[in-house]
Amino acid sequence: MSGTASDGPGGTSDLTMVQAINETLHAEMERDERVVLLGQDVARNGGVFRATEGLVEKFGDRRVVDMPISEAVIAGATVGLAIAGLVPVAEIQFLGFSYQAMHQLAGQVARLRYRTRSRFEPAITIRAPFGGGVRTPELHSDSLEGQFANIPGLKIAMPATADDAKGLLAASIREPDPVLFLEPLRGYRGIRGPVPDGEHVVPLGVARAARRGHDVVVIAWSYQVELACRAADTLRGEGLSVGVLDLRTLVPLDVEAITEAVCHCGRAVVVQESPETSGFASEIVATIVDECFWSLEAPVVRVSGYDVPYPVGRLEDLYVPDEARIIAAIRRVLDSA
Amino acid sequence: MTAPSDARLRDIFVDMLIARTQAGRLWNLQRQGQVGTVAPIDGHEATIVGAAHALDPEHDWVVPQYREPLGLRRYGPEILERFMLYNLGHPAGGHIPEPIRVLPNQIALATQIPHAVGIAWGMTLRDEPGVALAFFGDGSSSEGDFYEAGNLAGVLGAPVIMLCVNNQWAISTPVHLQTAADSFAAKAAAFGIPGVLVDGNDASAVYDAVDEARSRALAGRGPTLIEATLYRLGAHTTADDPTRYVPAEDLEAARRDDPLLRLRGYLEDRGLWDDGAQEATEVEALELLDRALDRARAEPLAPGSLLDHCYATDTPRLARQRADLTGGSER
């Protein structure tokens, strides 16, 4: 793709997140001929965000398939493709529309291994963009990861960097269990950075310290990691040492990394874009209570969207957590006795 | 047109009679509290067995709803064995062993049709000969998955056979409350594929229709929707009381058109069946069922099975839960 600069073999290239995703899809289709791509507008159009650009030209319309507008059958067909021995990578054009596939994703894809006692290997990846900040129409921005995390059998990857977009997507496609791979809309072109050339796989279930700090740790995933890092950098100017833990995957959850970071700081903030009630941040807080209760110096604070449906454009900036709200939460935690 | 040979029809009848006989025994076992909820096959035998015999078990997949297992003997004795485990609530009931091309029962209506399309599509991508046949009922045709799957099958030209088993009832809802269409087969027009209406009480006609759909699919000419019309002679399941809603005179008329009576008469006229064969087959059917049930009852079940096969390997959290569940005594 254009706009990339490589510093040679064994080095890195400077890529946006969507470029990293595109490059990984090329590499994984090259590597394993069982990989097939299906979704709306993924072939001729190269995806509405160009994540699948150039693939149909390279791998043909048998392996890169434009689908009718039917989220349920996009999800449902992956079950049959997996049974037939293929490795489907399906795209749901926007995560909010996964509601129209929920009976297949939750009721079928996630349960295929369990209900057949591993007769069939559900090596299925479902990619979907999500998240706010780009003034989309209704149901294009919803953060549904907490709902999916309550569905046993699924794994959930939510990269925050271009590097991880590549490494986690490669791991997801190679994973023998179904992975929901969620791509932040704002990150497609708003996040860029060095990405290792060639083989690069980041194992699912290993969190990343995006900033190291000892006063408080902010736990986040996907685009909120970017905002948490900005908050940490701002507060560093005031002499505060703020750590940021990027979970990378919600399932499997790196409980060890959470425990270590929170026990070290004694104070924690958890950030999510979804509504507060029953969001995945609640699961993190419960985990902290399980693992770190006696090390806590202050109550753990959540920064979330509000308990309303994802709003229209002019209300969006009030809804989505931003750097200021994260900083306010950090101050609250630090000001607690 | 390929009418089945008389020898084939006799094989089909044996499987139909075995299914009917075993269904009767299963009903009684449920009433005794020995097995869970059962959906009787009574009245569906010609369609299910006739279709199964038109397929090639080595290459063709069967994607059932939930009423079919007793009619799928052609795919091997393991189907009955796993069905008994299933009826006992043993998780191994969902594991139909390699290389048998049958999926386990599907309780969520019509969700299996997209799976069948995916399998059929996948076989073409792998250049494997074969078709996938999905069973579903008249009620399932009202689900979105039926339309989404039929539409995709048409677009892809996938080698799939959508077999709508119209038994006139979706629990208590009659066909005229399910659709205003002239037939379920007519819905094929919306998918741009052939729709075939067949007498589901006529095993020969069902065999022929499936055989022809299969030939079309293997020739690369795409999917077929077949509607087999018949009458549900039993209850929806052991949890249902059809006397609340099925008119007695309708049921009486349907019983006169029982698919077993029809095929038995045909075979007897040709000297291919008699009372001796009838009795011997019924005895064999019960022996097979009892043996399968005994084996199912003897199948071990460790508490850790609760957590097995959720993921290829336990997530750390599941590993912790496993330790809590089993007290560290397992794995």
Interface residues (C-beta under 8 A of the other chain):
Chain A: V36 R62 R63 M67 P68 S70 A72 V73 A75 G76 A77 T78 V79 G80 L81 A82 I83 A84 G85 L86 P88 H103 Q104 G107 Q108 R113 Y114 R115 T116 R117 S118 R119 E121 P152 G153 K155 P176 D177 G205 V251 P252 L253 D254 V255 E256
Chain B: W61 P91 A92 G94 H95 I96 P97 E98 L103 P104 A108 T111 I113 P114 H115 A116 V117 G118 I119 A120 W121 G122 M123 L125 R126 E128 A132 G144 D145 E148 A149 N151 L152 V155 D308 H309 C310 Y311 A312 T315 P316 R317
